[in-house]
Amino acid sequence: MKTLLKLTLAFILTSLIIITVLFGYADLDLDLLKEKYAQPPSAFIPIMDMEVHFRDEGNPQDSLPIVLIHGTGASLHTFDAWVEGLKNERRIIRMDLPGFGLTGPFPDRDYTMIHYVKFIEAFLTQLNIDSCVLGGNSLGGQIAWNYTVENSKTVKKLILIDAAGYPLESEKVPVAFAIAKMPVLNKILTFITPKFMAKSSVESVYADKSKVTEELVARYFELTLREGNRQGLVDRMTTDIKGNQIELIKTIEQPTLILWGADDLLATTKSAYRFQTDLSNDTLVIMPNVGHVPMEESPIESLAIVKAFIK
């Protein structure tokens, strides 16, 4: 029996060593990441003891800027195509949320909705933004509508892109999200992060897998390796969201675009129709053959819908 136990432990230890050698990655140097992903017009601003990565682009005379918030595991780059299509006429502001991109994790590891809303409040105050069009994808959409509940005078129009908030009835969840919720395994995720896991996670939120390029996967993967982000993902996925005010969605009076991918398996169209039911001044557009991130997967078509709404 002792011999069998020793052999079993030896096998487990050997397997862990092999897995670590093959799939273990050290954090990437922040300066190298900045060199690749924070070229102008990127800038950094001190907020809540963090150096927040953001971009403020487009027409500086625009009195009603568009503020865009990305989702879990993403970064401000998810809106690159939209910004290219808008910046000749509009001012567009976006940031890397704490826990993702180049901003890095919340120092206090507080990923509740209340804390995220306070972050957006501090960010907009720092940039002297007192009126805007606010949009967000997934987690970013959840933050956007919660912020609107608390700051109704600031938000003139709201854009919800496959937004979170209602209890999810997911048909498919990115593997990284699933592992981040599992005790023990999520500890391993903070230093063993296979690149194929990043690719699988991105593919799971696209309807057309052929649009998932190596460059796209590399961006998601490398920004995950920013110091603190892997632990930030685990903290985010295991935090009681607290402060998610579903019962107050019906109080939102701003014109709201509900933009959804028909083939979103993470936040299915059931959530889109719930937003449509609860919001009194909404426009619902469901895009066929599109998944969870329309601004990445179908940027031209989704931007045309956004342009029509904001005009």
N, C-alpha and C positions, 0 to 999 in steps of 0.2 A: 504493500500500500504506500509506504514512504517513497519507494522508488518511483511508483507511478505519479505520485504528487510532485516529486522533484522533476520528472520528465515533463509533466504538464506545465509547471512553472517555467521551466527552461524554454519550452516551446513558445509560451506566451511572451516571455522576455525577448526571445530571438525575433519573434514576429513584430513586436513593437519596435525593435531596433531597425529591422528591415524597412518597415513602414516609415519610420522617422527619416531614415537615410533617403528613401525614394521620394517621399512626399512632404517632409518637413521643410518649412521655409522660415528663415529669419525675417524680421521686419526689414523693410527696405529703407535706405537712408532718405530722410525727409528732404534734404537738399537736392538729391537726384530726382525725387518725385516732383519737386517744385520745378526743376529745370524742364521736365517733360510735360507736366500738366498745369503749370501755373505761369505760363508765358503771358505777356500783356494781351488783353486788358485785365488779367487777374491782379488782385490786390488782397491784402490781409488787414484786418481790423480787430483791435482788442475788444472782446465782449465776454463777460462772465468768466474771466481768467483763461480764455482761449484766444488763439490767433485764428480768426475765422476767415476762411478763403471765400472770396466773393468776386463777382464781376458786375460792373455797372456800365452798360453799353447803350449805344444808340443816340437818339436825339436829346440833348441836354435841356432843350426848351420844352420838352413834353411835361406838362403839369400833372399828368396822371400816369405815372410809370406803371409798368406791368412787373409784378414780383412773382417769381416762379420758385416752387419748392419741390425738390425731388423726393423719391421714395426710399424705402429701406434697401441698403446695399448699393445704392446708386451714388451719383454726385451731380454737381451742377452741369456737367457735360452732357447729361441726358437731354438737355434742351438746346444743344448746339444748333441744330438745324432750324428750330423755331426762331432763335435769335438772329440767325443770318437772314431770315425772311422778314423780320420785323424791324431791325435796327435802323433802317433808312428813314423810318417815319416815327418810331416809338422809342421810348427809353425802357430798357429791360434790365431788371436787377435779379440776380440769382445767387445762391450761396450753397456751400457744402454744409449740410446739417451736422451738428455734433454727433460723433460716432461714425462718420462716413467721410469719404473724400480726404482732402488735405487739412480739414479743420481739426480732426482728431476727436477723441472722446470727451464727454462731459467729465470734468475733474471729480465731481461728486458722484458720478455713475448713476445719476437720477434721470431716467428716460421716461418718466411719466408724461402724459399729455399736458398737464399743467406746466411742467418745466419747459417743454418744447414751445408752448405758447408764450411763456415769459421770454424765451430766447428770441422769438420773432419780434416781440414787442421791443426788446432791447436793440435788436438789429435795425429795425426801421427807425427807431428813435435816434440811433447813432448816425444814420444817414439822412436825418431830418425829413423823413417821409411821413406826411400826415394824411395822405390820400393816395389810393392806388387801386389798380385791378389786381386781385390776388388769385393765383392759381397754384394747384398742387396735384401731384400724381401719387396715388397709393397712400403711404404714410403722410406724404406732403399734402395730399388733399385733405386728410383727416386733420392735420395741423391747421390747414387753411380755414376749414369751416369752423373749427373750435376757436381759432383766433377771431373770426368774424362774429361769432356769438359774443365774445368779450369786447370787441372793438368795432362795433357796427358803424361808427362814424368814419372810420378810416377806409373801410372797404366799400368801393362804389360798385364793383362787379366782381363776381366770384366764378372761378373756373375749376370744376372738379373732374379730374381725369382718372377714371378707375379708382376712385377715392375709397379709402378705408373708413371705418367708423361703426357700421352695423356689424353684428356677429357674422363672420365669414362662413360661407358654405362652400369651401374650396373643393374643386374637383382634382386639383393638382397643386402641390406646394413645392417651391424650389428646395432642393435637397439640403442646401446650406441652412435654410430657415428651419427645416425640420430637425437637423442635427443640433442646431443652436438651442433648441428647446429641451434636448435630452440630457438629463443628469449624467455626469461622468463623460459621456461622449462629447458634450459641449466644451469640456475642459481640454480635451485633446484637440478640438477644432482651433484653439487659440495658437497652436504651433504646428499642427499638421493640417495643411490646407491644399489638397491636390488641385492643380489647375483644371483638371477635367471636371471637378466639382463646380468650379466657377462657370465653365462652359455649359454644363448641364443645367445650372440654375438660371442662366440667361436664356437658354433655349426654352425652358419651361414657361417663360412669360411671353414668348413670341409665338404667334400663330404660324408664321412662315419661317421655319428654321434656317432656310437658305440665306436669310438676311443677317444671321448671326455670324459676323466676320471675325477673323483672328484678331484684328485690331480692336474690335469691340470687347472681345473676351479678355484681351491683354489689359485693357483699361480697367475693367471691373476687377480683375485679379490683382493687378499691381496696387491699386488704391486700397484694396482690402488689406494689403501688407503694410500699410502706413502704421506706424507704431500706435498701439492701443485700439485699432479698429476692430480686430478680431474679438477682443474681449468686449468691445463696445457692442458688437453685433449680438454676442451672447447675452449681455446685460439688457439690451433692447428687447430681445425676443423672450426673455424670462421675467420682464418687469410687468407688474400689474399696471395697466395703462393709466388708471386713475385720472379722472378729470375729463373723460370722454363724454360729452354732454348730449347724448342722442336725443333725449327728451326735449332739447332746446333747438333742434334743427328746424322745427316748425316756426320758430321765431325769426328766422333769417328772411329778410325782405328784399335783399339785394337781387338784381337780375343775375341768375345763375345758369351757366352752361354746364350740363352734365354730359361729359364726353366719355364714351365707353367703347372698348373693343368687344365685339360680339363673341369672340373666341377666348375671352379672358377666363382662364381656369382657376386663377387665384382669387380674384374678386369677381364673381360671376355677375351677369346682368340682373340677377335678383336684387343686388344692392343698388344698381342704377334705377330700377323701378321703385325701390323704396325711397330713394332721394326724390324722385319725381313726385311721389305721393305726398311726401312731407314738406317739400318746398313749394311756396305759393307763387313764385315768380321765376319759373325755370324753363329752360330749353333742353330737351333730351335728344342727343344724337348718338346712335349706336352704329359703329363702323363695322361693316362685314369683313371677315377674314383678317381681323386684327386682334392682338392679344392685350396684355396688361399695360404696355407702354406705347401708346399710339404715336407719341411725339418722336420716338426712336424708330419704330417699325414702319410707320406710314407718315413721315413728317410733312410731306407736301399736302396730302389730303387732309390731315388733321389740322394743319395750320390754316388752311382755307376756311375751315369751320370756325376756328378761333377768330380769324380776322373778321368774318361776317358778324360774329357775336359782339366783338368789342367796338365795332363801328356803329 
